[in-house]
Amino acid sequence: MLANDAQLLVLCALAAGPLHGYAINAAIEQSTGQRLGPGSLYGALTRLEAKGLIEAADGSGRQRPVRLTDQGQELLESELRSMARFASNGLRRLGVNPA
């Protein structure tokens, strides 16, 4: 299980392929309408890398792209499936037909 939403947002952004910090934040903003602050973004990246969920991808210059590891992809899928079940149950309790 992930420690916070910032980590989940970063993993979701990386699901489409390797990205560097600015591009990760742009992908998060496109999905959610909000940006992570630098401390939240780079803190999440550091924690995810320490957990073995992301790793450095090929890149050069100042931009350091990262990608999901197999473990990161498995955890992301598990977290998203769990969230989908939770949301579906909540919608049913509200009397709303989950899509």
mmCIF file of the C-alpha atoms, coordinates in Angstrom:
data_MODEL
# 
_entry.id   MODEL 
# 
loop_
_atom_site.group_PDB 
_atom_site.id 
_atom_site.type_symbol 
_atom_site.label_atom_id 
_atom_site.label_alt_id 
_atom_site.label_comp_id 
_atom_site.label_asym_id 
_atom_site.label_entity_id 
_atom_site.label_seq_id 
_atom_site.pdbx_PDB_ins_code 
_atom_site.Cartn_x 
_atom_site.Cartn_y 
_atom_site.Cartn_z 
_atom_site.occupancy 
_atom_site.B_iso_or_equiv 
_atom_site.pdbx_formal_charge 
_atom_site.auth_seq_id 
_atom_site.auth_comp_id 
_atom_site.auth_asym_id 
_atom_site.auth_atom_id 
_atom_site.pdbx_PDB_model_num 
ATOM 1  C CA . MET A 1 1  ? 0.000   0.000  0.000   1.00 0.00 ? 1  MET A CA 1 
ATOM 2  C CA . LEU A 1 2  ? 1.201   3.521  -0.784  1.00 0.00 ? 2  LEU A CA 1 
ATOM 3  C CA . ALA A 1 3  ? 1.800   6.087  1.912   1.00 0.00 ? 3  ALA A CA 1 
ATOM 4  C CA . ASN A 1 4  ? 0.071   9.033  0.228   1.00 0.00 ? 4  ASN A CA 1 
ATOM 5  C CA . ASP A 1 5  ? -1.767  10.399 -2.771  1.00 0.00 ? 5  ASP A CA 1 
ATOM 6  C CA . ALA A 1 6  ? 1.314   12.078 -4.274  1.00 0.00 ? 6  ALA A CA 1 
ATOM 7  C CA . GLN A 1 7  ? 2.985   8.701  -4.719  1.00 0.00 ? 7  GLN A CA 1 
ATOM 8  C CA . LEU A 1 8  ? -0.107  7.263  -6.387  1.00 0.00 ? 8  LEU A CA 1 
ATOM 9  C CA . LEU A 1 9  ? -0.363  10.276 -8.706  1.00 0.00 ? 9  LEU A CA 1 
ATOM 10 C CA . VAL A 1 10 ? 3.285   9.867  -9.728  1.00 0.00 ? 10 VAL A CA 1 
ATOM 11 C CA . LEU A 1 11 ? 2.844   6.138  -10.421 1.00 0.00 ? 11 LEU A CA 1 
ATOM 12 C CA . CYS A 1 12 ? -0.256  6.859  -12.523 1.00 0.00 ? 12 CYS A CA 1 
ATOM 13 C CA . ALA A 1 13 ? 1.623   9.485  -14.525 1.00 0.00 ? 13 ALA A CA 1 
ATOM 14 C CA . LEU A 1 14 ? 4.423   6.983  -15.198 1.00 0.00 ? 14 LEU A CA 1 
ATOM 15 C CA . ALA A 1 15 ? 2.019   4.249  -16.325 1.00 0.00 ? 15 ALA A CA 1 
ATOM 16 C CA . ALA A 1 16 ? 2.231   5.550  -19.906 1.00 0.00 ? 16 ALA A CA 1 
ATOM 17 C CA . GLY A 1 17 ? 6.037   5.469  -19.937 1.00 0.00 ? 17 GLY A CA 1 
ATOM 18 C CA . PRO A 1 18 ? 9.154   7.186  -18.607 1.00 0.00 ? 18 PRO A CA 1 
ATOM 19 C CA . LEU A 1 19 ? 8.946   10.887 -17.704 1.00 0.00 ? 19 LEU A CA 1 
ATOM 20 C CA . HIS A 1 20 ? 11.092  13.490 -15.949 1.00 0.00 ? 20 HIS A CA 1 
ATOM 21 C CA . GLY A 1 21 ? 9.878   15.580 -13.021 1.00 0.00 ? 21 GLY A CA 1 
ATOM 22 C CA . TYR A 1 22 ? 8.357   18.475 -14.968 1.00 0.00 ? 22 TYR A CA 1 
ATOM 23 C CA . ALA A 1 23 ? 6.569   16.085 -17.361 1.00 0.00 ? 23 ALA A CA 1 
ATOM 24 C CA . ILE A 1 24 ? 5.263   14.024 -14.422 1.00 0.00 ? 24 ILE A CA 1 
ATOM 25 C CA . ASN A 1 25 ? 3.769   17.151 -12.891 1.00 0.00 ? 25 ASN A CA 1 
ATOM 26 C CA . ALA A 1 26 ? 2.287   18.178 -16.253 1.00 0.00 ? 26 ALA A CA 1 
ATOM 27 C CA . ALA A 1 27 ? 0.666   14.738 -16.608 1.00 0.00 ? 27 ALA A CA 1 
ATOM 28 C CA . ILE A 1 28 ? -0.736  14.996 -13.069 1.00 0.00 ? 28 ILE A CA 1 
ATOM 29 C CA . GLU A 1 29 ? -2.085  18.467 -13.825 1.00 0.00 ? 29 GLU A CA 1 
ATOM 30 C CA . GLN A 1 30 ? -3.715  17.220 -17.031 1.00 0.00 ? 30 GLN A CA 1 
ATOM 31 C CA . SER A 1 31 ? -5.415  14.377 -15.118 1.00 0.00 ? 31 SER A CA 1 
ATOM 32 C CA . THR A 1 32 ? -6.414  16.219 -11.949 1.00 0.00 ? 32 THR A CA 1 
ATOM 33 C CA . GLY A 1 33 ? -6.276  19.940 -12.695 1.00 0.00 ? 33 GLY A CA 1 
ATOM 34 C CA . GLN A 1 34 ? -3.733  20.407 -9.892  1.00 0.00 ? 34 GLN A CA 1 
ATOM 35 C CA . ARG A 1 35 ? 0.056   20.380 -9.662  1.00 0.00 ? 35 ARG A CA 1 
ATOM 36 C CA . LEU A 1 36 ? 2.164   18.939 -6.887  1.00 0.00 ? 36 LEU A CA 1 
ATOM 37 C CA . GLY A 1 37 ? 4.535   21.308 -5.135  1.00 0.00 ? 37 GLY A CA 1 
ATOM 38 C CA . PRO A 1 38 ? 8.239   20.602 -5.685  1.00 0.00 ? 38 PRO A CA 1 
ATOM 39 C CA . GLY A 1 39 ? 8.612   19.124 -2.183  1.00 0.00 ? 39 GLY A CA 1 
ATOM 40 C CA . SER A 1 40 ? 5.672   16.776 -2.689  1.00 0.00 ? 40 SER A CA 1 
ATOM 41 C CA . LEU A 1 41 ? 6.755   15.699 -6.174  1.00 0.00 ? 41 LEU A CA 1 
ATOM 42 C CA . TYR A 1 42 ? 10.425  15.109 -5.465  1.00 0.00 ? 42 TYR A CA 1 
ATOM 43 C CA . GLY A 1 43 ? 9.690   13.639 -2.037  1.00 0.00 ? 43 GLY A CA 1 
ATOM 44 C CA . ALA A 1 44 ? 7.333   11.139 -3.674  1.00 0.00 ? 44 ALA A CA 1 
ATOM 45 C CA . LEU A 1 45 ? 9.929   10.307 -6.329  1.00 0.00 ? 45 LEU A CA 1 
ATOM 46 C CA . THR A 1 46 ? 12.583  9.702  -3.655  1.00 0.00 ? 46 THR A CA 1 
ATOM 47 C CA . ARG A 1 47 ? 10.291  7.436  -1.605  1.00 0.00 ? 47 ARG A CA 1 
ATOM 48 C CA . LEU A 1 48 ? 9.101   5.493  -4.654  1.00 0.00 ? 48 LEU A CA 1 
ATOM 49 C CA . GLU A 1 49 ? 12.668  4.902  -5.812  1.00 0.00 ? 49 GLU A CA 1 
ATOM 50 C CA . ALA A 1 50 ? 13.699  3.774  -2.310  1.00 0.00 ? 50 ALA A CA 1 
ATOM 51 C CA . LYS A 1 51 ? 10.822  1.266  -2.339  1.00 0.00 ? 51 LYS A CA 1 
ATOM 52 C CA . GLY A 1 52 ? 11.933  -0.094 -5.724  1.00 0.00 ? 52 GLY A CA 1 
ATOM 53 C CA . LEU A 1 53 ? 8.714   1.042  -7.440  1.00 0.00 ? 53 LEU A CA 1 
ATOM 54 C CA . ILE A 1 54 ? 10.440  3.386  -9.922  1.00 0.00 ? 54 ILE A CA 1 
ATOM 55 C CA . GLU A 1 55 ? 13.933  3.511  -11.393 1.00 0.00 ? 55 GLU A CA 1 
ATOM 56 C CA . ALA A 1 56 ? 16.031  5.807  -13.524 1.00 0.00 ? 56 ALA A CA 1 
ATOM 57 C CA . ALA A 1 57 ? 15.407  5.539  -17.246 1.00 0.00 ? 57 ALA A CA 1 
ATOM 58 C CA . ASP A 1 58 ? 17.851  6.427  -20.004 1.00 0.00 ? 58 ASP A CA 1 
ATOM 59 C CA . GLY A 1 59 ? 18.244  10.141 -20.330 1.00 0.00 ? 59 GLY A CA 1 
ATOM 60 C CA . SER A 1 60 ? 20.769  12.906 -20.467 1.00 0.00 ? 60 SER A CA 1 
ATOM 61 C CA . GLY A 1 61 ? 21.163  16.458 -19.305 1.00 0.00 ? 61 GLY A CA 1 
ATOM 62 C CA . ARG A 1 62 ? 19.386  17.958 -16.332 1.00 0.00 ? 62 ARG A CA 1 
ATOM 63 C CA . GLN A 1 63 ? 16.207  16.029 -16.955 1.00 0.00 ? 63 GLN A CA 1 
ATOM 64 C CA . ARG A 1 64 ? 16.324  12.674 -15.220 1.00 0.00 ? 64 ARG A CA 1 
ATOM 65 C CA . PRO A 1 65 ? 13.496  10.475 -16.510 1.00 0.00 ? 65 PRO A CA 1 
ATOM 66 C CA . VAL A 1 66 ? 12.181  7.663  -14.353 1.00 0.00 ? 66 VAL A CA 1 
ATOM 67 C CA . ARG A 1 67 ? 9.984   4.671  -15.142 1.00 0.00 ? 67 ARG A CA 1 
ATOM 68 C CA . LEU A 1 68 ? 7.880   2.132  -13.300 1.00 0.00 ? 68 LEU A CA 1 
ATOM 69 C CA . THR A 1 69 ? 9.544   -1.091 -12.252 1.00 0.00 ? 69 THR A CA 1 
ATOM 70 C CA . ASP A 1 70 ? 7.619   -4.345 -12.592 1.00 0.00 ? 70 ASP A CA 1 
ATOM 71 C CA . GLN A 1 71 ? 6.926   -4.134 -8.867  1.00 0.00 ? 71 GLN A CA 1 
ATOM 72 C CA . GLY A 1 72 ? 5.680   -0.558 -9.285  1.00 0.00 ? 72 GLY A CA 1 
ATOM 73 C CA . GLN A 1 73 ? 3.348   -1.556 -12.096 1.00 0.00 ? 73 GLN A CA 1 
ATOM 74 C CA . GLU A 1 74 ? 1.939   -4.456 -10.046 1.00 0.00 ? 74 GLU A CA 1 
ATOM 75 C CA . LEU A 1 75 ? 1.390   -2.237 -7.011  1.00 0.00 ? 75 LEU A CA 1 
ATOM 76 C CA . LEU A 1 76 ? -0.261  0.479  -9.109  1.00 0.00 ? 76 LEU A CA 1 
ATOM 77 C CA . GLU A 1 77 ? -2.643  -2.025 -10.672 1.00 0.00 ? 77 GLU A CA 1 
ATOM 78 C CA . SER A 1 78 ? -3.509  -3.460 -7.253  1.00 0.00 ? 78 SER A CA 1 
ATOM 79 C CA . GLU A 1 79 ? -4.104  0.011  -5.764  1.00 0.00 ? 79 GLU A CA 1 
ATOM 80 C CA . LEU A 1 80 ? -6.297  1.096  -8.684  1.00 0.00 ? 80 LEU A CA 1 
ATOM 81 C CA . ARG A 1 81 ? -8.366  -2.102 -8.556  1.00 0.00 ? 81 ARG A CA 1 
ATOM 82 C CA . SER A 1 82 ? -8.869  -1.611 -4.814  1.00 0.00 ? 82 SER A CA 1 
ATOM 83 C CA . MET A 1 83 ? -9.906  2.009  -5.362  1.00 0.00 ? 83 MET A CA 1 
ATOM 84 C CA . ALA A 1 84 ? -12.338 0.955  -8.102  1.00 0.00 ? 84 ALA A CA 1 
ATOM 85 C CA . ARG A 1 85 ? -13.986 -1.578 -5.759  1.00 0.00 ? 85 ARG A CA 1 
ATOM 86 C CA . PHE A 1 86 ? -14.197 1.034  -3.021  1.00 0.00 ? 86 PHE A CA 1 
ATOM 87 C CA . ALA A 1 87 ? -15.737 3.616  -5.372  1.00 0.00 ? 87 ALA A CA 1 
ATOM 88 C CA . SER A 1 88 ? -18.201 1.086  -6.785  1.00 0.00 ? 88 SER A CA 1 
ATOM 89 C CA . ASN A 1 89 ? -19.367 0.092  -3.295  1.00 0.00 ? 89 ASN A CA 1 
ATOM 90 C CA . GLY A 1 90 ? -19.712 3.730  -2.269  1.00 0.00 ? 90 GLY A CA 1 
ATOM 91 C CA . LEU A 1 91 ? -21.770 4.562  -5.359  1.00 0.00 ? 91 LEU A CA 1 
ATOM 92 C CA . ARG A 1 92 ? -24.033 1.569  -4.751  1.00 0.00 ? 92 ARG A CA 1 
ATOM 93 C CA . ARG A 1 93 ? -24.614 2.712  -1.175  1.00 0.00 ? 93 ARG A CA 1 
ATOM 94 C CA . LEU A 1 94 ? -25.618 6.105  -2.522  1.00 0.00 ? 94 LEU A CA 1 
ATOM 95 C CA . GLY A 1 95 ? -28.076 4.411  -4.840  1.00 0.00 ? 95 GLY A CA 1 
ATOM 96 C CA . VAL A 1 96 ? -26.066 5.368  -7.912  1.00 0.00 ? 96 VAL A CA 1 
ATOM 97 C CA . ASN A 1 97 ? -25.397 2.782  -10.595 1.00 0.00 ? 97 ASN A CA 1 
ATOM 98 C CA . PRO A 1 98 ? -21.596 2.550  -10.959 1.00 0.00 ? 98 PRO A CA 1 
ATOM 99 C CA . ALA A 1 99 ? -20.452 2.920  -14.546 1.00 0.00 ? 99 ALA A CA 1 
# 
